[in-house]
Amino acid sequence: MNQTRNRRELLSHINQVSFAVDDVKLFLDTHPDDQEALAFFENYSRQRNMALKEYAAAYGPLTVDTSDCSRGKHWNWINEPWPWQEGGC
């Protein structure tokens, strides 16, 4: 994506793909050999990871997985607004 989506759009997208990932994980618990569900999981999991990285690069990390500890000499997770601030969620 050439231009970063605004914070609200990106959070909405992250919420949507996260819901899809969580939902299909529950389905896969009882249908572990369903190839279509596995492909769906892989696709939406990839989209979620990309969106989380995009968000972290533009607005700061939402999860510890996208926190970049190499940016400075101190923990800067708290420096960014929380997702529910600034009209977030």
N, C-alpha and C positions, 0 to 999 in steps of 0.2 A: 504494500500500500504506500503510495507516494506521500500522502498527507495524513497526518495523525488525526483520527476521529476525535471529536470533543469528548470530554470526560464522561458525560452522561450517556452518550451513544455507546461508548466503549464499555462502560459498566453494564449497560443493558445487554449488550452482546455477550459479555462474560457471564452474566446471570443466565441467559438463555442456553448457551452451550454447556455451562456447568450443570444446569438442570437435566439436559439431555444425557450428559455423561453419567450423572448419578442415577438417573432412571434406568438407563440401559445396563448399568452395573448390577442393579437389582434383578433385572431380567436374566442376565448372564449367570447369576447365582443358581438359578434353577434350569437354565438352558445353556450350559457351558460349551456345547458343540455347535450352536447356531452360528453359521458362518456369516449370515447377513447381519446379525446383531454384533458380531465381533468386528466386522468392517465398519459398521455404524459407530461403534465405540472408538475405534482407531481414528476415524475421520474427525469426530467431535472432540476427542481428546487432543488431537493435534491442533484443531482450531482454538481450543481453550488455552493450550500452552502458548500458542502464538499471540493470542489476545492478551494474556497475562504479561507476556514479555513486552508487548507494545505499550500496555498501560504502565508498566514499571519504567520503561524508558522515558515516557512522556510525563508521568505524574507521580512516580514513586511506586514501590512494590505494594501489592495487595497481600501477597503471601511471602513467607520466608523463602520459598523456592525461587522467587524472582528478585530477592534482595541481593545486591551486589556489594559484598563486604570489601571489595578492593578499591572502592571509590574514595575512601578516606581513612583516617586513623581513628575514627570513632563510629559508634553505632548510630546511623542516621535514619533508621526506620521511622522514628517518631517525628521527624521534621516535616513530613508531608501531611496534608489534611487527611483525616479519616474518611473512608468512603461515604459515610452518612453526612459529612459536613459539606457546606457549599451546595446544598441542594442535590447531593449525590444520589443515594438510593431513593 
